[in-house]
Amino acid sequence: MASTVIGAGISIEGEVTTDDDLVVQGTVRGKLTAREGVVIESGATVEAEVAGAALTVHGSVTGNIQAADRVDLQPGARVIGNVRASRITISDGAQFKGNVDMDV
């Protein structure tokens, strides 16, 4: 499947919705929804509600996250907000402040 990429030099305010995988390298404020997976790259800043099948975070997210499958917080990730997913991994070096709901 194809990927939608929000590049490092891009800043978006509003709602982003895609049926593809979504890769965020830039800045997004508002709401992100992807039918497939979402990858928030190192250096990316997301201040939004984020929803997708699976989420991998390397960058910074401020806002609630909802995943149909799983959320992976990689080393260097910084998440402030609640996470709702059936599975979550928090790697060494990741920062997380919020609540986890695994009753999906």
Secondary structure as UniProt FT lines:
FT   STRAND          3..6
FT   TURN            8..9
FT   STRAND          11..18
FT   STRAND          21..24
FT   STRAND          27..34
FT   STRAND          37..40
FT   TURN            42..43
FT   STRAND          45..57
FT   STRAND          60..62
FT   STRAND          65..73
FT   TURN            75..76
FT   STRAND          78..80
FT   STRAND          83..84
FT   STRAND          87..90
FT   TURN            92..93
FT   STRAND          95..97
FT   STRAND          100..101
//
